[in-house]
Amino acid sequence: MSSKSLADIYSHLPDQPSETTLERADYVARHWSADVPGPLKPGTEEHKRAVAQMFRDTFNPYKPSVIDWPKLDPETLHRITSLPIWDIAVQTEGKARLRMAAYAAIIDDPDMKDALSRNAWEENRHKEVLSKLVEAYGIPMAPEPPYIEPKDTEWAYLVTGFSECVDSFFAFGLFALADRAGLFPPELIETFEPVMQEECRHILLFANWLAWHRATMPLWRRPWFEARVFAVWVFLAYERMGLARSIDADGKEHTQDNNFTVSGAKDVANTDVDPVELMELCLEENDRRFAGYDLRLLRPTTMPNLVRTGLKVIRAVRRLKGRQVPA
């Protein structure tokens, strides 16, 4: 689908939809099942069409331009503006939109082209939401870098897709942590809830695209592709252990922590967070957000499996040390 037709879809949505319309859109965005019987095997037409249909049917028509940002008390405002995530969050969405659009442009299959084009459009909407929040609350930002179309579109798309699988998994838990602790007003939590669920849809799409791509590529390409996937994981591990730096117009250097999962958790909870409790919450929220989608569609498994393994190791170590393990 072209960017023009996507814009047409958006322009026909009501500026101020009713509460019933919003509730219906939210439900539809979280629940979907294919109307075809039997398994959805990656590489088949049934699987590919179901993936594309899922992404079309679960579109949520919220508009960043009409979000009514709630007024915050000084303490809450300080907590939000001091979170070390906004620069990277805005820039990540800007890069994601460009990389996904670039990859969608080279795909021949019309169903997958449509799904990835929509994904790129939604990434741009995420950037709009974050930009509106930054503007509304006067959050200081490092300058945005130029967004340059990637030369290696497949590599860029793989990096973006796997990055979202990692970041969304932990973001689900951190978002729930902030909600349960009552650290942000319910209105703000409600405003960002559609964005969080949209990330779930995005990584659901990526996991099924990846399986479809592997199943349909020639066998001689598989070794090189799997080597690239491994290289992406190595790159992401290195990136998240490092620091992002940028220089503003006044020549001042801004340092941003790419590995903000743990540091972000401490900022959100305003206290030290037990890693076992955080990992369990991430697993719980990950399962909850995927629960409404057709179980025949694949889910991202790398981060959940790594975290479950990590939990077993931590618990075993704590037992050896005689420490109490959270239930």
C-alpha positions, -999 to 999 in steps of 0.1 A, spaced: 0 0 0 13 35 -8 19 62 17 -8 82 1 -34 56 6 -23 52 42 -27 89 47 -62 87 32 -72 61 57 -60 83 85 -76 115 72 -111 99 72 -110 91 109 -131 114 131 -112 141 150 -131 135 182 -144 99 182 -169 88 208 -160 68 239 -178 38 224 -157 41 192 -125 43 212 -134 13 233 -142 -7 202 -110 3 184 -90 -6 215 -107 -41 217 -102 -47 180 -65 -38 183 -59 -64 209 -80 -94 196 -78 -111 163 -82 -146 148 -79 -157 112 -110 -171 96 -92 -200 80 -91 -235 95 -60 -256 103 -24 -245 110 -8 -214 97 25 -227 85 52 -201 76 58 -200 39 22 -208 30 -2 -183 14 -26 -188 43 0 -178 68 12 -148 48 -23 -135 41 -33 -140 78 -3 -119 90 -11 -91 66 -48 -93 75 -40 -92 112 -21 -60 108 -48 -43 88 -77 -54 110 -60 -44 143 -52 -9 133 -60 16 161 -72 50 148 -59 73 175 -46 107 165 -15 123 182 -27 158 172 -58 157 194 -42 141 225 -52 161 256 -20 159 277 -29 159 314 -15 186 338 11 172 361 20 181 396 57 193 400 69 160 415 54 139 386 66 164 360 101 162 374 100 124 374 89 123 337 114 150 325 143 133 343 138 99 327 169 91 306 149 77 276 133 105 256 162 113 232 168 77 223 130 70 221 123 98 196 153 90 175 146 53 175 111 58 161 124 82 135 150 56 123 124 28 125 100 46 102 127 52 76 142 17 77 109 -1 75 96 21 47 129 14 28 126 -23 32 89 -24 23 98 -6 -9 120 -35 -21 95 -63 -12 77 -78 -42 50 -97 -23 20 -73 -21 7 -87 13 40 -82 31 46 -49 14 13 -37 26 20 -49 62 55 -34 64 43 -1 49 16 2 75 42 -6 102 64 22 90 35 46 90 27 36 126 63 41 137 60 76 124 29 81 145 48 69 176 74 96 169 46 121 166 32 110 200 66 113 217 73 147 201 39 160 213 47 148 248 82 164 248 66 196 236 38 195 262 60 190 292 91 210 281 114 180 281 150 191 271 162 171 241 195 165 224 194 174 187 180 148 164 205 134 139 197 134 102 176 104 92 194 89 63 179 61 42 200 29 48 222 15 20 217 -21 32 180 -22 37 178 -58 49 204 -53 76 187 -21 88 153 -38 89 167 -68 109 184 -44 134 152 -25 138 130 -56 141 152 -74 167 157 -41 186 120 -37 190 116 -73 202 142 -66 229 131 -31 239 93 -39 238 97 -69 260 113 -48 288 91 -18 281 60 -39 288 73 -46 322 84 -11 330 51 4 318 32 -20 342 57 -12 370 49 25 366 11 18 365 10 -4 395 32 19 416 8 48 408 37 70 399 20 86 369 -15 99 366 -40 74 351 -47 98 322 -11 96 311 -9 58 314 -42 56 293 -27 79 267 3 57 261 -15 24 264 -24 22 227 13 29 218 24 0 240 -1 -24 225 9 -12 190 45 -22 198 32 -57 206 16 -58 171 48 -46 155 69 -74 170 42 -99 163 44 -89 126 82 -90 127 83 -125 141 60 -138 115 77 -119 87 110 -135 98 95 -170 97 79 -163 63 112 -148 49 132 -178 61 106 -203 46 104 -186 12 141 -178 6 162 -201 -16 182 -226 5 215 -213 -8 208 -179 8 200 -194 43 236 -197 56 244 -160 48 210 -148 62 215 -167 95 250 -153 97 235 -118 94 209 -126 121 237 -137 144 257 -105 136 226 -84 144 224 -99 179 261 -93 185 257 -57 174 226 -52 196 245 -66 226 274 -43 220 251 -13 214 232 -17 246 264 -19 266 276 13 251 267 49 253 252 71 226 268 106 223 257 137 204 268 173 202 242 201 204 243 235 186 264 250 215 290 224 212 280 205 244 282 168 244 251 148 255 255 112 267 227 88 266 226 53 281 215 28 255 210 2 282 182 20 300 162 -10 311 176 -13 346 184 24 350 149 32 337 133 8 361 150 26 390 139 59 377 103 47 372 100 30 406 121 57 423 139 28 442 160 -2 435 141 -29 416 146 -66 423 158 -81 390 137 -113 396 105 -93 401 112 -71 371 119 -101 348 88 -119 361 67 -88 354 81 -85 319 72 -121 312 37 -117 326 30 -85 306 45 -100 274 21 -130 277 -8 -108 285 -4 -85 255 -1 -113 230 -29 -133 245 -57 -119 223 -40 -127 189 -45 -160 170 -23 -186 187 -13 -200 154 8 -168 147 43 -170 159 55 -149 189 90 -135 195 107 -161 217 144 -150 221 140 -125 250 113 -146 269 135 -177 267 166 -158 277 148 -142 307 133 -175 318 168 -190 317 182 -161 336 155 -165 363 165 -201 368 202 -191 372 194 -163 396 171 -185 417 197 -213 418 224 -188 429 201 -173 456 193 -207 469 230 -215 472 235 -183 491 205 -190 513 186 -159 501 148 -158 499 135 -162 464 103 -140 456 73 -162 450 
